[in-house]
């Protein structure tokens, strides 16, 4: 216990100093390089931020003992990290973001791994500030406020020269037994297919993402996170406590051209993918 306590204190001290140093470098680059070249800024900023992400990934794997096993087909594996893609994973825990970064690192696109996350996150020192400089998309979870902001944020990615991944958690919140039970009751009341392992996705954001990205993003990756029987669902707390666990990640690639054109068609396509998880 003493070793864990000493390490934990050292970890938080190192993370604070290292993270603030990363944010300072990002701010300097934002003020000096971005006005001259947005593309150069994105490449340099991504390289700087990746040092912070790699530190967190290293701790998650080395200290936390998390093992992530990837399952996909050969064609998808060859394309991962080499093309723009919209990722739609299920949301199982508070460590999903770190697992997404780990997957991006293994695929060679950690520098341009973007996510759609709640707006309050961008005010968090270190993670939130790093995410803001990286052009993460921040939402209020109120469609009246989010619709125009989401469209504008997505259109800004059109001139992104590096292959990027944009992850959107369509369920809107991480899964828990209570939330899963509520989702099943909702599905039954609306005569919808009953989800087995995930919640019902909120499709407005996903539909908007597809419609605004499909002209320059060639693929959607349907990502399914699953914890094998006998293992605990990972969390930041369990990782810090060194309670090792395993997560299986299945990735299925779909071409944007396979998706329907209508809003309702895209929404139904999303719901069908989640019901099948």
Secondary structure, DSSP 8 states (H G I E B T S, - for coil): -HHHHHHHHHHHHHHHHHHHHHHHHHHHHHHHTTTT-HHHHHHHHHHHHHHHHHHHHHIIIIIS--EEEEE--HHHHHHTTSS-EEEEE---STTHHHHHHHHHHHHT-GGGEEEEEEGGGGGSTTHHHHHHHTT-EEE-S-HHHHHHHHHHHHHGGGG--S--EEEE-TTSS---HHHHHHHHHHHHHTT----SSS----HHHHHHHHHHHTTT--EEEEEEEE--TTS----HHHHHTT---EEEEEEEEEEGGGS-SSHHHHHHHHHHHHHT-
